[in-house]
Amino acid sequence: MGAVLAALEPVQIASILVKTAMYVGALLAAGSVINLWLLTELDTPARRRLRRLAAMSAVAGVVFGALSIPLRAAFLYGGFEGGLDPVMLRIVLFSPLGYSVGVMTLGLTAVALVALDRRWTGLIALAGVLLVAISFALRGHAVSQPRALLSLLFVVHILAASFWIGGFYPLHDMAGRGTTAAARTAERFGRAALIMVGLLVLAGATLLWLLAGNPLTALAQPWGQSVALKLMVVAGLLGLAGLNKLRLTPALAATGDGGPLRRSIRWEMAVFVLILLITASFTSLVAPEHPG
């Protein structure tokens, strides 16, 4: 894995950074809508800000998704000039990545409508969330066999991850008020997170087994080493989540002081972005060497 990272070229670095930004925008937009639906205790200012965040994140996801097309062409070509080559662009546009970006753009456009705050826009935004999740199942390792099972697992994995990253901002926002509603919001998020994180881990573990076979054998590959690094960072994120649920949320309810919870959430945000950066790196550079 170290050799792969040491050999990175500028076009590869740019591709990884754009993919990471696309992941953040898409997951944050989808997750904001999920949390608008689940966290009924959010007050009016928090809901308004979360709708605005969903729309802005959706726009960012569309922009970086569009940028990923010429960058993938440049990546395949071996230089930035490939991003302007009509033949390479056509190849990428009609590849799984191109189809995925198209579906993601449609989904994020639907998500952005949530900013209008109408009943019908909320339902359309939820449909957009599903399209965003499906878009991740149209690319990369998800097109391997058994495709149907892998696609389902990717959709579950993305929805659960979206919920988690989408909950950071409203929890941080509400915790700053130190109100009873803030404590109830944190408690509701914690209960939902038990299910979502369980689904996230279960889907991720099953994907790892299907894609790499024996995990111990996979550790000898750059792909397996990258996944192991990601899992270690995820373990740290789970530790922060456990701290929030078991200590900081009860402290907020007891004292009204949301400062410690807000600081922990900021750390969670940073760790989650690191996880997405690692994911963007190994999905761009290496693949599992598994005969299945």
WOHUNOR-V69276 format. One line per field, one symbol per residue. ss: DSSP state (@ for helix, = for strand, . for the rest). phi: phi as a letter, one per 20 degrees, with the letter a starting at -180 (. if undefined). psi: psi as a letter, one per 30 degrees, with the letter a starting at -180 (. if undefined). A space follows every 10 residues. Layout:
ss = ???
phi = ???
psi = ???
This chain:
ss = .@@@@@...@ @@@@@@@@@@ @@@@@@@@@@ @@@@@@@@.. ...@@@@@@@ @@@@@@@@@@ @@@@@@@@@@ @@@@@@@..@ @@@@.@@@@@ @@@..@@@@@ @@@@@@@@@@ @@@@@@..@@ @@@@@@@@@@ @@@@@@...@ @@@...@@@@ @@@@@@@@@@ @@@@@@@@@@ @@@@@....@ @@@@@@@@@@ @@@@@@@@@@ @@@@@@@@@@ @@..@@@@.. .@@@@@@@@@ @@@@@@@@@@ @@@@@@@@@@ @@@@@...@@ @@@@@@@@@@ @@@@@@@@@@ @@@@@..... ..
phi = .fffffefdg ffffffffff ffgfffffff fffgfffeef egffffffff fffgffffff ffffffffff ffffgffnaf fffdegffff fffddgffff ffffffffff fffffflcgf ffffffffgf ffffgfedcl ffefdfffff ffffffgfff ffgfffefff ffffffemef ffffffffff fffgffffff ffffffffff edmfgffffe dgffffffff ffffffffff fffffecffg fffedmeegf ffffffffgf ffffffffff fffedccfec ff
psi = eeeeefgkle eeeeeeeeee eeeeeeeeee eeeefeeeif fkleeeeeee eeeeeeeeee eeefeeffee eeeeeeeglf fffgjeeeee eeegleeeee eeeeeeeeee efffffhlee eeeeeeeeee eeeeefgglb ffgakjeeee eeeeeeeeee eeeeeffeee eeeefffgle eeeeeeeeee eeeeeeeeee eeeeeeeeee efbjeeefff leeeeeeeee eeeeeeeeee eeeeefeeee eeeefgjgee eeeeeeeeee eeeeeeeeee effeellkik f.
